[in-house]
Amino acid sequence: MSAVGSNLDGFHPSPWLPGRHLQTIVPALLHAPPTGIEEEARLVQVAPSSQVQILIARPGGKPRGTVLLIHGLVGSAESGYMRRTAAMACQRGWVAVRMNLRGCGGTEALARTLYNAGQSDDVGRVLEDLEAASLPRPFGLVGFSLGGNLALRYAALEGPGCRADRVVGANPPIELEACVRSLEEARNFIYHAYFADRMCRHLQVIRKVRHVPGANPVPWAIRSVRRFDTLYTAPDGGYASAEDYYGATSAAPHLRSLRVPTLVLSALNDPFVPAGIFHPHQGTAGGRLQLVQPASGGHLGYWQHGEPHFWAGKAVLSFLGNGAGK
């Protein structure tokens, strides 16, 4: 493991999941059981005519703080990594808040725009809402994959005004162009096809409740994330092209402005988030940015033999716990 000042335990993948692809795909297919904890659904205004939904789960005893979780591309608050981390957080005494990005998780009618990698202001507005609702501090902010880019971008752009006390990006595509290029490699065909298909199908659902400009998104015709972003994401967000969108919304150029303790966790064998994109930022922001790169884990897999199976959830909460009087 490569790390800067890390006291996190090392990750050892389950022996029946050798290699980056099995470590990525199998955990994503495994069912995450319900937490069994009653949740409060809440809507937060993030822009004119646009709301996002958050789901708040409270632990049984006195809470030690609040953690806000943000999902990745084509995910939702119900994604397995979100539910597993929320369950672990509640078990460890945290208030766990799962955020649906704009139009995700059955909230297609609540937003007038598509979600994108640059909507870090939405994160800030949710944190403001949690603060106004007097949820307990400290606030931990955790983003997975695209949500990790959003979390890091928010914290960096806010600088000393960041409302989170600690921030984590798990497998974050902080240089979107580099990550999309990696997706476009032949060896990553299965992931590329999956993302493009899911993006098209989600847009089809959105179009049942509101108008979205452009031709009908047919998966076999779109076939790539870049093509989808060219036709829909970029123009919807006011960007000149997909490449303009990637450059304008990537978190990497802003990381030196971080003012709170931050962890970036990303496996060296992630199939499409290149390990090298993080190296220039190791120890940046006055040493506030900590990089942990296990040799294995795939993209948001991190499945180990013993409990808890989802090692990344344990690692994230260990990092947050260091700022909660642990």
C-alpha positions in Angstrom: 0.0 0.0 0.0 1.2 3.5 -0.8 0.1 6.1 1.7 1.0 9.3 3.3 0.9 9.2 7.1 -1.7 6.4 7.0 -2.7 4.4 10.0 -5.4 2.5 8.0 -5.3 -1.3 8.0 -4.1 -2.9 4.8 -6.7 -4.4 2.4 -6.5 -8.2 1.6 -9.0 -9.2 -1.1 -11.1 -12.3 -0.8 -9.1 -15.2 -2.3 -12.0 -16.1 -4.7 -11.8 -12.7 -6.3 -8.4 -12.5 -8.1 -7.7 -9.6 -10.4 -9.2 -6.2 -11.0 -12.2 -7.2 -13.0 -13.6 -9.8 -10.5 -12.8 -7.4 -7.7 -14.9 -4.7 -9.4 -17.8 -6.6 -10.9 -18.7 -9.3 -8.3 -19.1 -6.9 -5.3 -21.3 -4.7 -7.5 -23.6 -7.6 -8.2 -23.9 -8.8 -4.6 -27.1 -7.7 -2.9 -26.7 -5.2 0.0 -29.3 -6.1 2.6 -31.5 -3.4 4.1 -30.0 -1.7 7.1 -33.0 -2.3 9.2 -32.8 1.3 10.5 -35.7 3.7 10.0 -34.8 6.5 7.7 -36.1 10.0 7.2 -36.5 11.2 3.6 -35.9 14.9 3.1 -35.8 17.2 0.1 -33.2 19.9 -0.3 -33.5 22.9 -2.7 -30.2 23.0 -4.6 -31.2 25.4 -7.5 -34.3 27.1 -8.8 -36.8 24.3 -9.6 -34.3 21.7 -8.6 -34.3 19.5 -5.4 -32.3 16.5 -4.3 -33.4 13.8 -1.9 -31.4 12.8 1.2 -32.1 9.8 3.4 -31.2 10.2 7.1 -30.5 7.2 9.4 -29.8 7.8 13.1 -27.9 5.4 15.4 -29.5 4.0 18.5 -27.4 5.9 21.1 -25.8 9.3 21.3 -24.4 10.1 17.8 -20.7 10.8 17.4 -21.2 12.9 14.3 -22.8 13.0 10.8 -21.5 11.5 7.6 -22.9 12.5 4.2 -22.5 9.9 1.4 -22.6 10.7 -2.3 -22.9 8.0 -5.0 -21.2 7.7 -8.4 -22.1 7.6 -12.1 -25.4 5.7 -12.8 -25.7 5.0 -9.1 -28.1 6.2 -6.4 -28.6 6.2 -2.6 -29.5 2.5 -3.0 -26.1 1.5 -4.5 -24.5 -1.3 -2.6 -21.5 0.6 -1.4 -23.8 3.4 -0.2 -26.0 1.1 1.8 -23.1 -0.9 3.2 -21.2 2.2 4.4 -24.4 3.8 5.8 -25.1 0.6 7.8 -21.5 0.5 9.2 -21.7 4.2 10.0 -24.9 3.8 12.1 -23.4 0.7 13.8 -20.4 2.9 14.8 -22.6 5.7 16.1 -22.8 8.1 13.1 -25.8 9.7 11.7 -25.7 8.4 8.1 -27.0 10.6 5.3 -27.3 9.2 1.8 -27.7 11.7 -1.0 -29.3 11.2 -4.4 -27.7 13.4 -7.1 -30.1 15.3 -9.3 -32.7 13.1 -10.9 -31.3 9.9 -9.3 -33.0 7.2 -7.2 -36.5 7.7 -8.5 -36.3 11.6 -8.2 -36.4 12.3 -11.9 -39.2 14.8 -11.6 -37.4 16.9 -8.9 -34.7 18.5 -11.0 -34.8 20.5 -14.2 -31.2 19.6 -15.2 -29.2 16.4 -15.4 -26.6 15.7 -12.7 -23.0 16.2 -13.6 -19.5 16.2 -12.1 -19.5 20.0 -11.6 -22.5 20.3 -9.3 -20.4 20.6 -6.2 -22.6 23.5 -5.0 -25.3 20.9 -4.4 -23.1 19.2 -1.9 -22.7 22.5 -0.1 -26.4 23.2 0.0 -27.0 19.7 1.5 -24.4 20.4 4.2 -26.0 23.7 4.9 -29.4 22.0 5.3 -27.9 19.4 7.7 -26.3 22.2 9.7 -29.6 24.1 9.8 -31.3 20.9 11.0 -28.8 20.8 13.9 -27.4 17.4 13.0 -24.5 16.5 15.2 -20.9 17.5 14.4 -18.3 16.7 13.2 -19.5 16.4 9.6 -17.8 13.8 7.4 -18.2 14.0 3.7 -17.6 10.8 1.6 -18.0 10.6 -2.1 -17.7 7.4 -4.2 -16.4 7.5 -7.8 -18.0 10.5 -9.5 -19.4 11.5 -6.0 -15.7 11.5 -4.9 -14.9 14.1 -7.5 -17.9 16.2 -6.3 -16.8 15.9 -2.7 -13.2 16.9 -3.3 -14.2 19.7 -5.7 -16.6 21.1 -3.2 -14.1 21.0 -0.3 -11.3 22.5 -2.4 -13.4 25.3 -4.0 -14.8 26.2 -0.6 -11.4 26.3 1.1 -11.8 27.7 4.6 -15.5 27.9 4.1 -15.9 24.1 3.7 -18.7 22.9 6.0 -17.3 19.4 6.2 -14.7 18.6 8.9 -13.2 15.7 7.1 -13.5 14.6 3.4 -13.0 11.3 1.6 -12.9 10.5 -2.1 -13.1 6.8 -2.9 -11.8 6.0 -6.4 -12.6 9.5 -7.5 -12.1 10.4 -11.2 -10.3 13.7 -10.4 -9.1 14.0 -14.0 -12.2 13.2 -16.0 -10.6 13.2 -19.4 -7.9 10.7 -18.3 -10.6 8.4 -16.8 -12.9 8.6 -19.9 -9.9 7.8 -22.1 -9.1 4.8 -19.9 -12.8 3.6 -20.2 -12.3 3.9 -24.0 -9.5 1.3 -24.0 -10.5 -2.1 -25.5 -9.8 -3.9 -22.2 -12.5 -1.8 -20.5 -15.3 -2.5 -23.1 -17.6 -4.1 -20.5 -17.5 -1.1 -18.2 -17.8 1.4 -21.0 -20.8 -0.4 -22.5 -22.4 -0.7 -19.1 -22.1 3.0 -18.2 -23.3 4.2 -21.7 -26.3 1.8 -21.5 -27.3 2.9 -18.0 -26.9 6.6 -18.8 -29.1 6.3 -21.9 -31.8 4.3 -20.0 -31.8 6.8 -17.1 -32.3 9.6 -19.6 -35.2 7.7 -21.1 -36.8 7.6 -17.7 -36.3 11.3 -17.1 -37.9 12.1 -20.5 -41.1 10.5 -19.3 -41.5 13.2 -16.7 -39.9 16.3 -18.4 -38.4 17.5 -21.6 -34.7 17.1 -22.3 -33.4 18.5 -25.6 -31.8 16.3 -28.2 -32.5 13.1 -30.0 -33.8 10.0 -28.3 -30.8 8.3 -26.4 -30.6 4.9 -27.9 -27.9 2.8 -26.3 -26.7 1.0 -29.4 -26.4 4.3 -31.2 -24.7 6.2 -28.4 -22.2 3.5 -27.3 -19.8 5.7 -25.4 -19.8 7.9 -22.3 -18.0 10.6 -24.3 -20.8 10.5 -27.0 -23.5 10.8 -24.3 -21.7 13.7 -22.6 -21.3 15.4 -26.0 -25.0 15.1 -26.8 -26.6 15.6 -23.4 -24.5 16.2 -20.3 -22.3 19.0 -21.7 -25.1 21.1 -23.4 -27.4 20.5 -20.4 -24.8 21.9 -18.1 -23.8 24.8 -20.3 -20.5 23.4 -21.5 -19.2 23.8 -25.1 -18.2 20.2 -25.5 -17.6 17.0 -23.6 -13.9 17.9 -23.4 -14.8 21.4 -22.0 -17.1 19.7 -19.5 -14.3 17.3 -18.3 -11.8 20.1 -17.9 -14.1 22.5 -16.1 -15.5 20.0 -13.6 -12.4 17.9 -12.7 -11.4 18.3 -9.0 -7.6 17.8 -9.6 -6.7 21.5 -10.4 -8.2 22.7 -7.2 -6.9 20.2 -4.6 -4.1 22.5 -3.4 -6.9 24.7 -2.0 -8.1 22.0 0.5 -8.2 23.3 4.1 -9.6 20.2 5.9 -8.1 16.7 6.4 -8.8 14.8 3.3 -8.4 11.1 2.3 -8.2 9.8 -1.3 -8.6 6.1 -1.4 -8.1 4.3 -4.7 -6.8 0.9 -5.6 -3.8 0.6 -7.8 -5.7 -2.0 -9.9 -8.8 0.2 -10.5 -9.7 -0.7 -14.2 -10.5 2.8 -15.3 -9.3 5.4 -12.7 -5.6 5.5 -13.5 -3.4 5.3 -10.3 -1.0 7.9 -11.7 -3.6 10.8 -11.7 -3.2 11.0 -7.9 0.6 11.1 -7.6 1.1 14.8 -8.2 -1.3 15.6 -5.4 0.2 13.3 -2.7 0.7 15.3 0.5 -0.5 18.5 -1.2 -2.6 21.3 0.5 -0.1 21.6 3.3 -0.1 17.9 4.0 -3.8 17.8 4.4 -4.4 15.4 1.5 -3.6 11.8 2.4 -3.4 9.2 -0.4 -4.0 5.5 0.3 -3.6 3.1 -2.7 -4.1 -0.6 -1.9 -2.6 -2.9 -4.5 -6.0 -4.5 -5.0 -9.7 -3.6 -4.7 -10.8 -2.8 -8.2 -13.2 0.1 -8.7 -15.2 0.4 -5.4 -15.0 -3.4 -4.9 -12.7 -3.8 -1.8 -14.3 -7.2 -0.9 -12.5 -9.0 1.9 -13.1 -12.5 3.4 -14.1 -11.4 6.9 -16.6 -8.9 8.2 -17.1 -6.2 7.3 -16.8 -7.5 3.7 -16.7 -4.0 2.3 -13.3 -2.9 3.5 -13.5 0.6 2.0 -16.4 1.4 4.4 -14.3 0.4 7.3 -11.3 2.5 6.1 -13.5 5.5 5.5 -15.0 5.4 8.9 -11.6 4.9 10.5 -10.4 8.1 8.9 -13.5 10.0 9.9 -13.2 8.6 13.4 -9.8 10.2 13.9 -11.5 13.5 13.7 -14.4 12.6 16.1 -12.5 12.3 19.3 -11.5 8.7 18.6 
